[in-house]
């Protein structure tokens, strides 16, 4: 599965984040920015893509 940069995801710890582009390509992993501004690597199968609902 491929998750593109800009995709909002639900993380294993229940938090929300957004996949961001990375200069380093790591197969099977994505770089995610969480709401606190911290960036962290996650396995693709740990992240669940979702769509934001308007007004939510």
TIDO-212977 format. One record per residue (C-alpha): residue in three letters; x, y, z. Coordinates in steps of 0.2 Angstrom, whole numbers, plus 5000, padded with zeros to 4 digits. Layout:
BEGIN
AlaXYZ...
//
This chain:
BEGIN
Unk500050005000Unk500650184996Unk500150335006Unk500450494997Unk501150655006Unk499750765012Unk498650615017Unk497950635035Unk498150465044Unk497650385061Unk499250325070Unk499350165081Unk499350275097Unk497650345092Unk498350515087Unk498050605070Unk499450655059Unk499850705041Unk501050615029Unk502450735024Unk503750715010Unk505450665015Unk507150685006Unk507550505011Unk506650365003Unk506350215015Unk505350075008Unk503850025018Unk503950185030Unk503150355029Unk503650515038Unk502150585048Unk501950755056Unk500850755072Unk499950895079Unk501250945091Unk502450975076Unk503550825079Unk504050715064Unk504150535066Unk504350375055Unk502950245055Unk502750085045Unk501450105031Unk500349965038Unk500250055055Unk499450215047Unk497650215043Unk497250345030Unk495650445033Unk494750605026Unk494350755036Unk492450795037Unk492050985035Unk491551065051Unk492250925062
//
